[in-house]
């Protein structure tokens, strides 16, 4: 099994953090994102981005508890792409949550707080990403299924 980024075709990013897939991962991811959004000059998006990274990292830890999770930021042209990488082969799909359930709303929250979001597969790694900054215009339908989603 692939357990390190060097052996797994996951692209290294200049601004990233590697997290153990444990209960502390969402908190550490929020701290990383808030710090860098403010440092990069995007403090107006820091609150939304910390909620989104918390949702995505929680999903990653749940989906692939055996492998590390990476959070990376790609700033460019007044926007920031937030990526969460894990080793689950399953891509997230929004669902209609049971009104009594405590979960199942995360991707709807991500869709509301970001310009758009999506996912991609790179070898055994999956990245779920969200875009912050700018003004819409993205062509991706956030509720379309991710490309090459394996069936369960």
C-alpha positions as CSV (number, residue, x, y, z in Angstrom):
1,X,0.0,0.0,0.0
2,X,1.2,3.5,-0.8
3,X,1.6,5.6,2.3
4,X,3.9,8.5,1.4
5,X,3.5,11.3,-1.1
6,X,6.9,10.6,-2.7
7,X,5.8,7.1,-3.8
8,X,2.2,8.0,-4.8
9,X,2.1,10.6,-7.6
10,X,0.5,13.3,-5.4
11,X,1.8,16.6,-6.5
12,X,3.7,18.5,-3.8
13,X,2.5,22.0,-3.2
14,X,4.4,25.0,-1.8
15,X,1.7,25.7,0.8
16,X,0.7,22.4,2.4
17,X,0.4,20.5,5.6
18,X,0.4,16.8,6.2
19,X,-2.0,15.6,8.8
20,X,-2.5,12.3,10.6
21,X,-6.0,10.9,9.9
22,X,-7.2,11.4,13.4
23,X,-9.5,13.6,15.5
24,X,-7.1,16.5,15.6
25,X,-6.8,16.8,11.8
26,X,-9.8,19.2,11.3
27,X,-8.5,21.5,14.0
28,X,-5.0,21.6,12.6
29,X,-6.4,22.1,9.1
30,X,-8.5,25.1,10.2
31,X,-5.5,26.7,11.9
32,X,-3.3,26.2,8.8
33,X,-6.0,27.6,6.5
34,X,-6.8,30.6,8.7
35,X,-3.1,31.5,9.1
36,X,-2.3,31.3,5.4
37,X,-5.5,33.0,4.1
38,X,-4.8,36.0,6.3
39,X,-1.0,36.0,5.5
40,X,-1.8,35.8,1.7
41,X,-4.1,38.8,2.0
42,X,-7.5,37.0,1.8
43,X,-8.8,37.6,5.3
44,X,-12.4,38.1,4.0
45,X,-12.5,34.4,2.9
46,X,-10.8,32.9,6.0
47,X,-14.0,32.1,7.9
48,X,-15.6,30.4,5.0
49,X,-12.4,28.5,4.1
50,X,-12.0,27.2,7.6
51,X,-15.5,25.8,7.6
52,X,-14.9,24.2,4.2
53,X,-11.6,22.7,5.2
54,X,-13.1,21.3,8.4
55,X,-15.8,19.6,6.4
56,X,-13.4,18.2,3.7
57,X,-10.8,17.0,6.2
58,X,-13.5,15.3,8.3
59,X,-14.7,13.5,5.2
60,X,-11.1,12.5,4.3
61,X,-10.3,11.1,7.8
62,X,-13.6,9.2,7.7
63,X,-13.0,7.8,4.2
64,X,-9.3,6.9,4.5
65,X,-8.3,6.6,8.2
66,X,-5.2,4.5,7.3
67,X,-3.3,7.2,5.4
68,X,-2.2,10.8,5.8
69,X,-4.3,13.7,4.7
70,X,-2.8,16.7,3.0
71,X,-4.2,20.2,2.9
72,X,-2.8,22.6,0.3
73,X,-3.4,26.1,-0.9
74,X,-2.8,27.4,-4.4
75,X,-3.2,31.2,-4.6
76,X,-3.4,32.8,-8.1
77,X,-5.0,35.8,-9.7
78,X,-7.0,36.9,-6.7
79,X,-8.3,33.4,-6.0
80,X,-7.2,30.6,-3.8
81,X,-7.8,26.9,-4.4
82,X,-8.0,24.8,-1.3
83,X,-7.2,21.1,-1.8
84,X,-7.7,18.2,0.6
85,X,-5.9,15.0,-0.5
86,X,-6.7,11.5,0.8
87,X,-6.4,8.0,-0.5
88,X,-10.0,6.9,-0.6
89,X,-11.0,5.8,-4.1
90,X,-14.5,7.0,-3.5
91,X,-15.4,10.5,-4.6
92,X,-17.8,12.6,-2.5
93,X,-21.4,13.0,-3.8
94,X,-23.9,15.4,-2.3
95,X,-27.0,13.7,-0.9
96,X,-30.3,14.6,0.6
97,X,-29.7,14.1,4.3
98,X,-32.2,12.6,6.6
99,X,-33.6,15.5,8.6
100,X,-32.9,13.6,11.8
101,X,-29.3,12.7,10.9
102,X,-26.3,14.6,12.3
103,X,-24.3,14.3,9.1
104,X,-24.8,14.3,5.3
105,X,-24.8,18.1,4.8
106,X,-21.1,18.8,4.4
107,X,-20.9,19.1,0.6
108,X,-23.9,21.4,0.5
109,X,-22.1,23.6,3.0
110,X,-18.9,23.5,0.8
111,X,-21.0,24.4,-2.2
112,X,-22.6,27.4,-0.4
113,X,-19.3,28.8,1.0
114,X,-17.1,28.4,-2.1
115,X,-17.3,29.7,-5.6
116,X,-17.2,26.1,-6.8
117,X,-15.7,22.8,-5.8
118,X,-14.8,19.5,-7.4
119,X,-12.5,16.5,-7.2
120,X,-9.9,14.7,-9.2
121,X,-7.9,11.5,-9.0
122,X,-4.1,11.3,-9.3
123,X,-3.0,7.7,-9.0
124,X,-4.2,6.5,-5.6
125,X,-4.7,10.0,-4.3
126,X,-8.0,11.9,-4.5
127,X,-8.1,15.7,-4.2
128,X,-11.3,17.5,-3.3
129,X,-10.9,21.2,-3.9
130,X,-12.8,24.4,-3.3
131,X,-12.3,27.8,-4.9
132,X,-12.4,31.0,-3.0
133,X,-12.2,34.6,-4.2
134,X,-13.2,36.3,-7.4
135,X,-16.8,36.2,-8.7
136,X,-18.2,33.0,-9.9
137,X,-18.2,32.2,-13.5
138,X,-16.8,28.7,-13.0
139,X,-18.1,26.1,-15.4
140,X,-18.1,23.2,-13.0
141,X,-21.5,22.2,-11.7
142,X,-20.8,21.5,-8.0
143,X,-23.5,18.8,-7.8
144,X,-22.4,16.9,-10.9
145,X,-20.8,13.5,-10.0
146,X,-17.0,13.5,-10.0
147,X,-15.2,12.1,-13.0
148,X,-14.3,8.4,-12.8
149,X,-16.1,7.8,-9.6
150,X,-15.7,4.0,-8.8
151,X,-18.9,2.3,-7.8
152,X,-19.1,1.0,-4.3
